[in-house]
Amino acid sequence: MLRFDIITLFPKVFNGIFNESMIKRAKEKKKVLIKIHDLRDYSSDKKRHSVDDRPFGGGPGMVLSPQPLFDAVKKIKGRKKAKVIYVTPSGVPFSQSHAKRLTKHKNLIIICGHYEGIDERVREHIVDEEFSIGDYVLTGGEIPAMVMVDAITRLIPGVLGKDESLVNESFEADLLEGPQYTRPADFHGLKVPPVLLSGHHQQIAQWRRAQAVQHTQKIRPDLAGKWRQHRGQ
Ligand code: ADE
C-alpha cells in the first residue's frame, strides 16, 4: 500500500477528486491511503494559527514559515521512511517516468505551497524532490498534488482493471496515443477508417502505430526525437 500525506492550507478541495472513480477504487482495494493535513493545525501560534509571514528583504506577498512545515513533516513521518515532495513551478517537470518510479515508495509526503512560496530552509533541509506539473503558474500546489496522486495511483499494479490497459497509452515508448473509434461505423456519413473493420490484427497494429508516430511528430516533435533515439535510428 502506498500512503500519500498531503500538507495543505485548503484541505477541503481534495474531497471530490479523491472520493470518485479510480482513486476511490484504489482506496477501497487498499492500494493507496490518502491523508490530508491542514497546515494550520501544526502552527505553534495557537491563537491565530498563522503559517506565513512577510519576506525578508522586502517584496510582494507572503512566504510560508518554516515552523509549521518542519513540525508537520516531522510528525507525519514519525520514524518511518518517507519521500518529501514539494510542488512548485520551479521544480523538475513531472512526467510519466517519475510517476512510475514513485509507485515504488511506501510513503510520499506532498507539500502544497501558496503565496510567494515557502521558506528556503524547508526546501534545503526537508524536501527530497521538487516537481512542476507544467510551464504555467497556478494559485497553489493543490491541483499539482492531485495530478501527481492520480498519475501515480493508476500505475500501481492492480489499480486499473484488466480492460484498462497501460500498454498502448500515450507516453509508452515516448509516443502519443493515436485515434480511437467506436460504433457506429458510419455516423451521418462520417466513416471509421476501413482497416479497423478489416479484422486483420497485424494490419490494425501497424496502422495504429503509424498514426501514433505521425501524431507525435506533428504535436510533440521533442518526443518523436526521443522515440528515434531509442531505436538507434
Ligand atoms: N504551484 C503553482 N504552479 C505550479 C505548477 N505549475 N506546478 C507545480 N506546482 C505549482
py3Dmol code that shows the C-alpha trace and the ligand (Angstrom):
import py3Dmol

protein = """\
ATOM      1  CA  MET A   1       0.000   0.000   0.000  1.00  0.00           C
ATOM      2  CA  LEU A   2       1.268   3.454  -0.943  1.00  0.00           C
ATOM      3  CA  ARG A   3       0.448   6.142   1.588  1.00  0.00           C
ATOM      4  CA  PHE A   4       0.155   9.778   0.476  1.00  0.00           C
ATOM      5  CA  ASP A   5       0.243  12.557   3.068  1.00  0.00           C
ATOM      6  CA  ILE A   6      -0.711  15.940   1.651  1.00  0.00           C
ATOM      7  CA  ILE A   7       0.051  19.106   3.599  1.00  0.00           C
ATOM      8  CA  THR A   8      -2.180  21.983   2.539  1.00  0.00           C
ATOM      9  CA  LEU A   9      -3.879  25.198   3.609  1.00  0.00           C
ATOM     10  CA  PHE A  10      -7.045  24.090   1.802  1.00  0.00           C
ATOM     11  CA  PRO A  11      -7.880  20.526   2.903  1.00  0.00           C
ATOM     12  CA  LYS A  12     -11.483  20.653   1.680  1.00  0.00           C
ATOM     13  CA  VAL A  13     -10.585  20.942  -2.001  1.00  0.00           C
ATOM     14  CA  PHE A  14      -9.411  17.316  -2.090  1.00  0.00           C
ATOM     15  CA  ASN A  15     -12.803  15.857  -1.114  1.00  0.00           C
ATOM     16  CA  GLY A  16     -14.313  15.478  -4.569  1.00  0.00           C
ATOM     17  CA  ILE A  17     -11.417  14.182  -6.580  1.00  0.00           C
ATOM     18  CA  PHE A  18     -10.203  11.559  -4.104  1.00  0.00           C
ATOM     19  CA  ASN A  19     -13.666  10.131  -3.465  1.00  0.00           C
ATOM     20  CA  GLU A  20     -14.660   9.280  -7.017  1.00  0.00           C
ATOM     21  CA  SER A  21     -13.757   6.868  -9.777  1.00  0.00           C
ATOM     22  CA  MET A  22     -10.262   5.375  -9.945  1.00  0.00           C
ATOM     23  CA  ILE A  23      -8.821   6.888  -6.755  1.00  0.00           C
ATOM     24  CA  LYS A  24     -11.883   5.786  -4.796  1.00  0.00           C
ATOM     25  CA  ARG A  25     -11.475   2.252  -6.149  1.00  0.00           C
ATOM     26  CA  ALA A  26      -7.735   2.246  -5.355  1.00  0.00           C
ATOM     27  CA  LYS A  27      -8.556   3.256  -1.767  1.00  0.00           C
ATOM     28  CA  GLU A  28     -11.214   0.556  -1.489  1.00  0.00           C
ATOM     29  CA  LYS A  29      -8.759  -2.043  -2.809  1.00  0.00           C
ATOM     30  CA  LYS A  30      -6.244  -0.829  -0.172  1.00  0.00           C
ATOM     31  CA  LYS A  31      -3.701   0.058  -2.841  1.00  0.00           C
ATOM     32  CA  VAL A  32      -3.443   3.617  -1.513  1.00  0.00           C
ATOM     33  CA  LEU A  33      -4.155   5.520   1.664  1.00  0.00           C
ATOM     34  CA  ILE A  34      -4.542   9.286   1.354  1.00  0.00           C
ATOM     35  CA  LYS A  35      -4.306  11.567   4.374  1.00  0.00           C
ATOM     36  CA  ILE A  36      -4.897  15.290   4.103  1.00  0.00           C
ATOM     37  CA  HIS A  37      -3.286  17.530   6.740  1.00  0.00           C
ATOM     38  CA  ASP A  38      -4.264  21.126   7.440  1.00  0.00           C
ATOM     39  CA  LEU A  39      -1.020  23.104   7.798  1.00  0.00           C
ATOM     40  CA  ARG A  40      -2.705  25.461  10.291  1.00  0.00           C
ATOM     41  CA  ASP A  41      -3.063  22.558  12.751  1.00  0.00           C
ATOM     42  CA  TYR A  42       0.743  22.493  13.040  1.00  0.00           C
ATOM     43  CA  SER A  43       1.202  26.191  13.738  1.00  0.00           C
ATOM     44  CA  SER A  44       2.763  26.935  17.139  1.00  0.00           C
ATOM     45  CA  ASP A  45       0.646  30.095  17.168  1.00  0.00           C
ATOM     46  CA  LYS A  46      -2.341  28.533  18.898  1.00  0.00           C
ATOM     47  CA  LYS A  47      -4.379  31.738  18.772  1.00  0.00           C
ATOM     48  CA  ARG A  48      -4.179  32.854  15.157  1.00  0.00           C
ATOM     49  CA  HIS A  49      -2.823  29.628  13.638  1.00  0.00           C
ATOM     50  CA  SER A  50      -0.611  31.761  11.424  1.00  0.00           C
ATOM     51  CA  VAL A  51       1.505  29.906   8.877  1.00  0.00           C
ATOM     52  CA  ASP A  52       3.090  32.702   6.840  1.00  0.00           C
ATOM     53  CA  ASP A  53       4.975  35.987   7.109  1.00  0.00           C
ATOM     54  CA  ARG A  54       6.413  38.814   5.022  1.00  0.00           C
ATOM     55  CA  PRO A  55       9.580  38.068   3.020  1.00  0.00           C
ATOM     56  CA  PHE A  56      12.908  39.226   4.461  1.00  0.00           C
ATOM     57  CA  GLY A  57      14.430  41.821   2.176  1.00  0.00           C
ATOM     58  CA  GLY A  58      11.018  43.058   1.121  1.00  0.00           C
ATOM     59  CA  GLY A  59       8.842  42.238  -1.855  1.00  0.00           C
ATOM     60  CA  PRO A  60       5.234  41.381  -2.503  1.00  0.00           C
ATOM     61  CA  GLY A  61       3.181  38.574  -0.976  1.00  0.00           C
ATOM     62  CA  MET A  62       3.744  36.237   1.926  1.00  0.00           C
ATOM     63  CA  VAL A  63       6.062  33.281   2.472  1.00  0.00           C
ATOM     64  CA  LEU A  64       5.119  30.072   4.304  1.00  0.00           C
ATOM     65  CA  SER A  65       7.097  29.994   7.575  1.00  0.00           C
ATOM     66  CA  PRO A  66       9.470  27.147   8.405  1.00  0.00           C
ATOM     67  CA  GLN A  67       7.976  26.154  11.797  1.00  0.00           C
ATOM     68  CA  PRO A  68       4.598  24.688  10.731  1.00  0.00           C
ATOM     69  CA  LEU A  69       6.153  22.824   7.781  1.00  0.00           C
ATOM     70  CA  PHE A  70       9.100  21.397   9.771  1.00  0.00           C
ATOM     71  CA  ASP A  71       6.727  20.265  12.535  1.00  0.00           C
ATOM     72  CA  ALA A  72       4.138  18.829  10.136  1.00  0.00           C
ATOM     73  CA  VAL A  73       6.696  16.735   8.243  1.00  0.00           C
ATOM     74  CA  LYS A  74       8.370  15.536  11.460  1.00  0.00           C
ATOM     75  CA  LYS A  75       5.055  14.475  12.987  1.00  0.00           C
ATOM     76  CA  ILE A  76       3.712  12.822   9.828  1.00  0.00           C
ATOM     77  CA  LYS A  77       6.943  10.962   9.120  1.00  0.00           C
ATOM     78  CA  GLY A  78       7.391   9.706  12.652  1.00  0.00           C
ATOM     79  CA  ARG A  79      10.106   7.082  12.456  1.00  0.00           C
ATOM     80  CA  LYS A  80       9.062   5.830   9.023  1.00  0.00           C
ATOM     81  CA  LYS A  81      10.962   6.454   5.835  1.00  0.00           C
ATOM     82  CA  ALA A  82       9.132   8.841   3.556  1.00  0.00           C
ATOM     83  CA  LYS A  83       9.952  10.873   0.494  1.00  0.00           C
ATOM     84  CA  VAL A  84       9.083  14.555   0.829  1.00  0.00           C
ATOM     85  CA  ILE A  85       7.918  16.282  -2.337  1.00  0.00           C
ATOM     86  CA  TYR A  86       7.301  19.997  -2.863  1.00  0.00           C
ATOM     87  CA  VAL A  87       5.171  21.042  -5.828  1.00  0.00           C
ATOM     88  CA  THR A  88       6.310  24.310  -7.355  1.00  0.00           C
ATOM     89  CA  PRO A  89       6.586  25.891 -10.815  1.00  0.00           C
ATOM     90  CA  SER A  90      10.360  25.962 -10.265  1.00  0.00           C
ATOM     91  CA  GLY A  91      10.571  22.166  -9.868  1.00  0.00           C
ATOM     92  CA  VAL A  92      11.613  19.449 -12.324  1.00  0.00           C
ATOM     93  CA  PRO A  93       8.905  18.806 -14.977  1.00  0.00           C
ATOM     94  CA  PHE A  94       6.774  15.909 -13.679  1.00  0.00           C
ATOM     95  CA  SER A  95       6.487  13.096 -16.211  1.00  0.00           C
ATOM     96  CA  GLN A  96       5.185   9.560 -16.649  1.00  0.00           C
ATOM     97  CA  SER A  97       8.610   8.132 -15.799  1.00  0.00           C
ATOM     98  CA  HIS A  98       8.620   9.982 -12.443  1.00  0.00           C
ATOM     99  CA  ALA A  99       5.113   8.685 -11.777  1.00  0.00           C
ATOM    100  CA  LYS A 100       6.267   5.119 -12.442  1.00  0.00           C
ATOM    101  CA  ARG A 101       9.301   5.448 -10.211  1.00  0.00           C
ATOM    102  CA  LEU A 102       7.294   6.939  -7.344  1.00  0.00           C
ATOM    103  CA  THR A 103       4.872   3.966  -7.272  1.00  0.00           C
ATOM    104  CA  LYS A 104       7.748   2.033  -5.651  1.00  0.00           C
ATOM    105  CA  HIS A 105       7.688   4.153  -2.478  1.00  0.00           C
ATOM    106  CA  LYS A 106       5.776   3.334   0.701  1.00  0.00           C
ATOM    107  CA  ASN A 107       5.073   6.905   1.781  1.00  0.00           C
ATOM    108  CA  LEU A 108       5.033  10.162  -0.186  1.00  0.00           C
ATOM    109  CA  ILE A 109       4.540  13.437   1.668  1.00  0.00           C
ATOM    110  CA  ILE A 110       3.467  16.254  -0.663  1.00  0.00           C
ATOM    111  CA  ILE A 111       3.770  19.879   0.435  1.00  0.00           C
ATOM    112  CA  CYS A 112       1.422  22.299  -1.335  1.00  0.00           C
ATOM    113  CA  GLY A 113       2.813  25.824  -1.472  1.00  0.00           C
ATOM    114  CA  HIS A 114       0.932  29.088  -1.629  1.00  0.00           C
ATOM    115  CA  TYR A 115       1.538  32.817  -1.749  1.00  0.00           C
ATOM    116  CA  GLU A 116       5.072  33.678  -2.890  1.00  0.00           C
ATOM    117  CA  GLY A 117       6.478  30.299  -1.893  1.00  0.00           C
ATOM    118  CA  ILE A 118       7.957  28.595   1.147  1.00  0.00           C
ATOM    119  CA  ASP A 119      10.956  29.417   3.313  1.00  0.00           C
ATOM    120  CA  GLU A 120      14.091  28.175   1.554  1.00  0.00           C
ATOM    121  CA  ARG A 121      15.241  26.248   4.646  1.00  0.00           C
ATOM    122  CA  VAL A 122      12.306  23.873   4.183  1.00  0.00           C
ATOM    123  CA  ARG A 123      13.436  23.185   0.625  1.00  0.00           C
ATOM    124  CA  GLU A 124      17.048  22.691   1.696  1.00  0.00           C
ATOM    125  CA  HIS A 125      16.501  20.534   4.749  1.00  0.00           C
ATOM    126  CA  ILE A 126      13.313  18.526   4.431  1.00  0.00           C
ATOM    127  CA  VAL A 127      12.300  18.400   0.770  1.00  0.00           C
ATOM    128  CA  ASP A 128      13.729  15.494  -1.270  1.00  0.00           C
ATOM    129  CA  GLU A 129      12.291  16.293  -4.701  1.00  0.00           C
ATOM    130  CA  GLU A 130      10.542  19.253  -6.318  1.00  0.00           C
ATOM    131  CA  PHE A 131       8.128  18.888  -9.221  1.00  0.00           C
ATOM    132  CA  SER A 132       6.312  21.254 -11.566  1.00  0.00           C
ATOM    133  CA  ILE A 133       3.284  19.984 -13.487  1.00  0.00           C
ATOM    134  CA  GLY A 134       3.836  22.398 -16.371  1.00  0.00           C
ATOM    135  CA  ASP A 135       5.137  25.747 -17.520  1.00  0.00           C
ATOM    136  CA  TYR A 136       2.368  27.902 -16.053  1.00  0.00           C
ATOM    137  CA  VAL A 137       1.701  29.292 -12.602  1.00  0.00           C
ATOM    138  CA  LEU A 138      -1.251  28.086 -10.544  1.00  0.00           C
ATOM    139  CA  THR A 139      -2.587  29.729  -7.389  1.00  0.00           C
ATOM    140  CA  GLY A 140      -1.333  26.882  -5.219  1.00  0.00           C
ATOM    141  CA  GLY A 141       0.028  23.358  -5.070  1.00  0.00           C
ATOM    142  CA  GLU A 142      -3.307  21.599  -4.501  1.00  0.00           C
ATOM    143  CA  ILE A 143      -4.074  20.883  -8.156  1.00  0.00           C
ATOM    144  CA  PRO A 144      -0.475  19.726  -8.834  1.00  0.00           C
ATOM    145  CA  ALA A 145      -0.730  17.403  -5.788  1.00  0.00           C
ATOM    146  CA  MET A 146      -3.967  15.939  -7.175  1.00  0.00           C
ATOM    147  CA  VAL A 147      -2.339  15.487 -10.572  1.00  0.00           C
ATOM    148  CA  MET A 148       0.594  13.617  -9.044  1.00  0.00           C
ATOM    149  CA  VAL A 149      -1.563  11.377  -6.829  1.00  0.00           C
ATOM    150  CA  ASP A 150      -3.762  10.496  -9.807  1.00  0.00           C
ATOM    151  CA  ALA A 151      -0.871   9.806 -12.208  1.00  0.00           C
ATOM    152  CA  ILE A 152       1.000   7.678  -9.637  1.00  0.00           C
ATOM    153  CA  THR A 153      -2.029   5.778  -8.300  1.00  0.00           C
ATOM    154  CA  ARG A 154      -3.240   4.493 -11.668  1.00  0.00           C
ATOM    155  CA  LEU A 155       0.214   2.969 -12.289  1.00  0.00           C
ATOM    156  CA  ILE A 156       0.201   0.879  -9.092  1.00  0.00           C
ATOM    157  CA  PRO A 157      -0.186  -2.773 -10.114  1.00  0.00           C
ATOM    158  CA  GLY A 158      -3.790  -3.939  -9.635  1.00  0.00           C
ATOM    159  CA  VAL A 159      -5.384  -0.489  -9.636  1.00  0.00           C
ATOM    160  CA  LEU A 160      -6.555  -0.496 -13.259  1.00  0.00           C
ATOM    161  CA  GLY A 161      -8.973  -3.207 -14.303  1.00  0.00           C
ATOM    162  CA  LYS A 162      -7.844  -5.607 -16.999  1.00  0.00           C
ATOM    163  CA  ASP A 163      -9.911  -3.721 -19.578  1.00  0.00           C
ATOM    164  CA  GLU A 164      -7.945  -0.556 -18.868  1.00  0.00           C
ATOM    165  CA  SER A 165      -4.584  -1.441 -20.292  1.00  0.00           C
ATOM    166  CA  LEU A 166      -1.461   0.618 -19.787  1.00  0.00           C
ATOM    167  CA  VAL A 167       0.376  -0.752 -22.805  1.00  0.00           C
ATOM    168  CA  ASN A 168      -0.980   1.357 -25.665  1.00  0.00           C
ATOM    169  CA  GLU A 169      -1.388   4.635 -23.901  1.00  0.00           C
ATOM    170  CA  SER A 170       0.329   7.940 -24.506  1.00  0.00           C
ATOM    171  CA  PHE A 171       3.992   8.237 -23.411  1.00  0.00           C
ATOM    172  CA  GLU A 172       4.545   4.493 -23.527  1.00  0.00           C
ATOM    173  CA  ALA A 173       7.656   4.316 -25.756  1.00  0.00           C
ATOM    174  CA  ASP A 174       7.520   8.146 -25.973  1.00  0.00           C
ATOM    175  CA  LEU A 175       4.623   8.053 -28.413  1.00  0.00           C
ATOM    176  CA  LEU A 176       1.290   9.818 -28.075  1.00  0.00           C
ATOM    177  CA  GLU A 177      -1.745   7.632 -28.473  1.00  0.00           C
ATOM    178  CA  GLY A 178      -3.413   7.561 -31.895  1.00  0.00           C
ATOM    179  CA  PRO A 179      -7.136   7.877 -32.671  1.00  0.00           C
ATOM    180  CA  GLN A 180      -9.876   5.578 -31.305  1.00  0.00           C
ATOM    181  CA  TYR A 181     -13.327   4.917 -32.767  1.00  0.00           C
ATOM    182  CA  THR A 182     -16.456   3.156 -31.568  1.00  0.00           C
ATOM    183  CA  ARG A 183     -19.837   2.329 -33.107  1.00  0.00           C
ATOM    184  CA  PRO A 184     -21.466   3.303 -35.380  1.00  0.00           C
ATOM    185  CA  ALA A 185     -19.018   2.658 -38.250  1.00  0.00           C
ATOM    186  CA  ASP A 186     -20.853   5.331 -40.243  1.00  0.00           C
ATOM    187  CA  PHE A 187     -22.076   8.308 -38.210  1.00  0.00           C
ATOM    188  CA  HIS A 188     -24.134  10.544 -40.517  1.00  0.00           C
ATOM    189  CA  GLY A 189     -21.628   9.879 -43.297  1.00  0.00           C
ATOM    190  CA  LEU A 190     -18.533  10.228 -41.061  1.00  0.00           C
ATOM    191  CA  LYS A 191     -16.782   6.896 -41.562  1.00  0.00           C
ATOM    192  CA  VAL A 192     -14.367   4.886 -39.440  1.00  0.00           C
ATOM    193  CA  PRO A 193     -11.069   4.035 -41.255  1.00  0.00           C
ATOM    194  CA  PRO A 194     -11.775   0.725 -43.066  1.00  0.00           C
ATOM    195  CA  VAL A 195      -8.637  -1.010 -41.749  1.00  0.00           C
ATOM    196  CA  LEU A 196     -10.163  -1.024 -38.234  1.00  0.00           C
ATOM    197  CA  LEU A 197     -13.123  -3.018 -39.552  1.00  0.00           C
ATOM    198  CA  SER A 198     -10.918  -5.462 -41.506  1.00  0.00           C
ATOM    199  CA  GLY A 199     -10.249  -7.948 -38.721  1.00  0.00           C
ATOM    200  CA  HIS A 200      -6.512  -8.090 -39.717  1.00  0.00           C
ATOM    201  CA  HIS A 201      -4.848  -7.719 -36.339  1.00  0.00           C
ATOM    202  CA  GLN A 202      -1.373  -7.154 -37.735  1.00  0.00           C
ATOM    203  CA  GLN A 203      -2.537  -4.503 -40.200  1.00  0.00           C
ATOM    204  CA  ILE A 204      -4.517  -2.801 -37.459  1.00  0.00           C
ATOM    205  CA  ALA A 205      -1.484  -2.733 -35.151  1.00  0.00           C
ATOM    206  CA  GLN A 206       0.690  -1.321 -37.975  1.00  0.00           C
ATOM    207  CA  TRP A 207      -1.901   1.330 -38.812  1.00  0.00           C
ATOM    208  CA  ARG A 208      -2.239   2.341 -35.160  1.00  0.00           C
ATOM    209  CA  ARG A 209       1.497   2.659 -34.755  1.00  0.00           C
ATOM    210  CA  ALA A 210       1.830   4.729 -37.939  1.00  0.00           C
ATOM    211  CA  GLN A 211      -0.940   7.041 -36.726  1.00  0.00           C
ATOM    212  CA  ALA A 212       0.734   7.396 -33.322  1.00  0.00           C
ATOM    213  CA  VAL A 213       4.106   8.233 -34.926  1.00  0.00           C
ATOM    214  CA  GLN A 214       2.520  10.776 -37.297  1.00  0.00           C
ATOM    215  CA  HIS A 215       0.571  12.432 -34.483  1.00  0.00           C
ATOM    216  CA  THR A 216       3.625  12.544 -32.191  1.00  0.00           C
ATOM    217  CA  GLN A 217       5.820  14.071 -34.916  1.00  0.00           C
ATOM    218  CA  LYS A 218       3.222  16.764 -35.551  1.00  0.00           C
ATOM    219  CA  ILE A 219       2.241  17.660 -31.967  1.00  0.00           C
ATOM    220  CA  ARG A 220       5.358  16.770 -29.971  1.00  0.00           C
ATOM    221  CA  PRO A 221       8.457  16.688 -32.188  1.00  0.00           C
ATOM    222  CA  ASP A 222      10.551  16.625 -28.977  1.00  0.00           C
ATOM    223  CA  LEU A 223       9.052  13.227 -28.066  1.00  0.00           C
ATOM    224  CA  ALA A 224       9.406  11.968 -31.622  1.00  0.00           C
ATOM    225  CA  GLY A 225      13.118  12.709 -31.326  1.00  0.00           C
ATOM    226  CA  LYS A 226      13.394  10.566 -28.199  1.00  0.00           C
ATOM    227  CA  TRP A 227      11.453   7.804 -29.917  1.00  0.00           C
ATOM    228  CA  ARG A 228      14.010   7.666 -32.749  1.00  0.00           C
ATOM    229  CA  GLN A 229      16.978   7.640 -30.361  1.00  0.00           C
ATOM    230  CA  HIS A 230      15.546   4.641 -28.508  1.00  0.00           C
ATOM    231  CA  ARG A 231      15.661   2.650 -31.672  1.00  0.00           C
ATOM    232  CA  GLY A 232      19.054   3.878 -32.768  1.00  0.00           C
ATOM    233  CA  GLN A 233      17.655   5.472 -35.938  1.00  0.00           C
TER     234      GLN A 233
END
"""
ligand_1 = """\
10
ADE
N 2.322 25.643 -7.938
C 1.900 26.670 -8.708
N 2.062 26.383 -10.009
C 2.581 25.120 -10.088
C 2.967 24.268 -11.153
N 2.862 24.618 -12.425
N 3.461 23.051 -10.838
C 3.598 22.684 -9.550
N 3.250 23.450 -8.514
C 2.752 24.664 -8.766
"""
view = py3Dmol.view(width=600, height=400)
view.addModel(protein, "pdb")
view.setStyle({"model": 0}, {"cartoon": {"style": "trace"}})
view.addModel(ligand_1, "xyz")
view.setStyle({"model": 1}, {"stick": {}})
view.zoomTo()
view.show()
